[in-house]
Amino acid sequence: MIGQDHIRRITQVLSGGAVTAVSDVDHGRAQKVAAALPGAKVFQQGEDLIRSADVDAVLVTSSAATHERYVLEAIAQRKPVFCEKPLATTTQACARIVSAEEAAGVSLVQVGFMRRYDHSYRALKGAIDEQTVGAPLIIHCAHRNPSVPDSYLTESAVVDTAVHEIDCVRWLLGEEIVATRVFKPRRTRKASAHLQDPLIVMLETASGVIVDVEVSVNIVYGYDIRCEVVCESGTVALGEAAGVAYRRANTWGGQVPASWIDRFVRAYDTEIQEWIDDVTRGTGVSGPTAWDGYAATAVCSSGVQALASGERVEVLLLPQPKLYGSGKGVAK
Ligand SMILES: NC(=O)c1ccc[n+]([C@@H]2O[C@H](COP(=O)([O-])OP(=O)(O)OC[C@H]3O[C@@H](n4cnc5c(N)ncnc54)[C@H](O)[C@@H]3O)[C@@H](O)[C@H]2O)c1
């Protein structure tokens, strides 16, 4: 899904990039996709694509459990690699990628946390950085999906859904999340029998900011992403979605996006355009780093333990390598 969407944006929307090769474990699918890309080669093995002289930079959009091997191969070939989130499915696998990149001594890896490229989130970060209403104290987030497939598990609420808020909080505040806790509110009757929905995921940051993330994945009415930062002398929040607002028949209101694609399509465009520009300039990646991917997976792992135990679970991170060197470790 997302791989073909990135091909569409590189070939039809963005400038400066060309898709010269594709690979998928489903070879027939790769061939079908390549048939619509003039001159593109098809490789049976992802590693052979990465090694190919026709390939300057790599996007990894395969299933999450396969990310590690392709990212490690790209680092071995010293080629820039954009990896869809998650960087890898375990904290240990992410740590192996961080070590390999550190050993290579050059920043090659970017992780697909696309909300950092959303216009509203960027404005929110600007307001926090400038302290327009003082220092942040509390953040209220909501991540609401209209529905999810039956294959979606309660753990997915942390690992696949709240992971975006986890990355955003680290980025907005420029500091690490040090502990998690998960609460289980009354279940909605709209959820599958096996699913605890909604959840409240609580995050604690190094400076003591407390974040509550409501995850509701059967909310019916639309795809709704909310984030309000409570500061010392005011609050700052994501605005309501773009588009028109109505006043009619004694009511007022606007539209709620139908899906994450509607809500974040421009963010994906900006994300991949900036990555292409960085790769073309050869100045190293400027987006979310392997360290950001590692930290997000470590927080998710703490959240999964907190979900099972009902307890507060600390996030344990390795010492941060100098390569990621802002001191606080969170890429701007
Ligand atoms: N940033 C975001 O908001 C966002 C959105 C959607 C998906 N994603 C991420 O992108 C990744 C792909 O998600 P998707 O929804 O496109 O999944 P998908 O199932 O539609 O596509 C995955 C593809 O990977 C292929 N594949 C599986 N194992 C492989 C292997 N060993 N080598 C090569 N190809 C292999 C499959 O055949 C399939 O074509 C996931 O990690 C997902 O979390 C991120």
PDBQT file of the ligand as one rigid body, heavy atoms in Angstrom, charges set to zero:
ROOT
HETATM    1  N1  LIG A 401       3.977   6.388   8.138  1.00  0.00    +0.000 N 
HETATM    2  C1  LIG A 401       2.763   5.886   8.092  1.00  0.00    +0.000 C 
HETATM    3  O1  LIG A 401       1.809   6.520   8.498  1.00  0.00    +0.000 OA
HETATM    4  C2  LIG A 401       2.531   4.523   7.499  1.00  0.00    +0.000 A 
HETATM    5  C3  LIG A 401       1.337   4.254   6.839  1.00  0.00    +0.000 A 
HETATM    6  C4  LIG A 401       1.152   2.992   6.271  1.00  0.00    +0.000 A 
HETATM    7  C5  LIG A 401       2.137   2.024   6.410  1.00  0.00    +0.000 A 
HETATM    8  N2  LIG A 401       3.268   2.323   7.086  1.00  0.00    +0.000 N 
HETATM    9  C6  LIG A 401       4.320   1.288   7.283  1.00  0.00    +0.000 C 
HETATM   10  O2  LIG A 401       4.759   0.839   6.010  1.00  0.00    +0.000 OA
HETATM   11  C7  LIG A 401       5.050  -0.559   6.063  1.00  0.00    +0.000 C 
HETATM   12  C8  LIG A 401       4.215  -1.268   4.991  1.00  0.00    +0.000 C 
HETATM   13  O3  LIG A 401       2.838  -1.089   5.282  1.00  0.00    +0.000 OA
HETATM   14  P1  LIG A 401       1.712  -1.343   4.181  1.00  0.00    +0.000 P 
HETATM   15  O4  LIG A 401       0.451  -0.972   4.842  1.00  0.00    +0.000 OA
HETATM   16  O5  LIG A 401       2.105  -0.698   2.909  1.00  0.00    +0.000 OA
HETATM   17  O6  LIG A 401       1.783  -2.929   4.057  1.00  0.00    +0.000 OA
HETATM   18  P2  LIG A 401       1.361  -3.845   2.834  1.00  0.00    +0.000 P 
HETATM   19  O7  LIG A 401       1.088  -5.181   3.450  1.00  0.00    +0.000 OA
HETATM   20  O8  LIG A 401       0.347  -3.208   1.982  1.00  0.00    +0.000 OA
HETATM   21  O9  LIG A 401       2.712  -3.943   1.973  1.00  0.00    +0.000 OA
HETATM   22  C9  LIG A 401       3.837  -4.632   2.428  1.00  0.00    +0.000 C 
HETATM   23  C10 LIG A 401       4.559  -5.206   1.211  1.00  0.00    +0.000 C 
HETATM   24  O10 LIG A 401       5.782  -5.800   1.683  1.00  0.00    +0.000 OA
HETATM   25  C11 LIG A 401       5.956  -7.004   0.938  1.00  0.00    +0.000 C 
HETATM   26  N3  LIG A 401       6.895  -7.854   1.675  1.00  0.00    +0.000 N 
HETATM   27  C12 LIG A 401       6.644  -8.650   2.742  1.00  0.00    +0.000 A 
HETATM   28  N4  LIG A 401       7.796  -9.253   3.142  1.00  0.00    +0.000 NA
HETATM   29  C13 LIG A 401       8.769  -8.819   2.304  1.00  0.00    +0.000 A 
HETATM   30  C14 LIG A 401      10.156  -9.071   2.219  1.00  0.00    +0.000 A 
HETATM   31  N5  LIG A 401      10.793  -9.903   3.049  1.00  0.00    +0.000 N 
HETATM   32  N6  LIG A 401      10.853  -8.438   1.236  1.00  0.00    +0.000 NA
HETATM   33  C15 LIG A 401      10.232  -7.605   0.380  1.00  0.00    +0.000 A 
HETATM   34  N7  LIG A 401       8.923  -7.326   0.422  1.00  0.00    +0.000 NA
HETATM   35  C16 LIG A 401       8.212  -7.928   1.376  1.00  0.00    +0.000 A 
HETATM   36  C17 LIG A 401       4.550  -7.573   0.790  1.00  0.00    +0.000 C 
HETATM   37  O11 LIG A 401       4.481  -8.540  -0.250  1.00  0.00    +0.000 OA
HETATM   38  C18 LIG A 401       3.758  -6.302   0.486  1.00  0.00    +0.000 C 
HETATM   39  O12 LIG A 401       3.723  -6.005  -0.904  1.00  0.00    +0.000 OA
HETATM   40  C19 LIG A 401       4.743  -1.002   7.496  1.00  0.00    +0.000 C 
HETATM   41  O13 LIG A 401       5.912  -0.990   8.242  1.00  0.00    +0.000 OA
HETATM   42  C20 LIG A 401       3.778   0.058   7.998  1.00  0.00    +0.000 C 
HETATM   43  O14 LIG A 401       3.827   0.259   9.402  1.00  0.00    +0.000 OA
HETATM   44  C21 LIG A 401       3.499   3.549   7.615  1.00  0.00    +0.000 A 
ENDROOT
TORSDOF 0
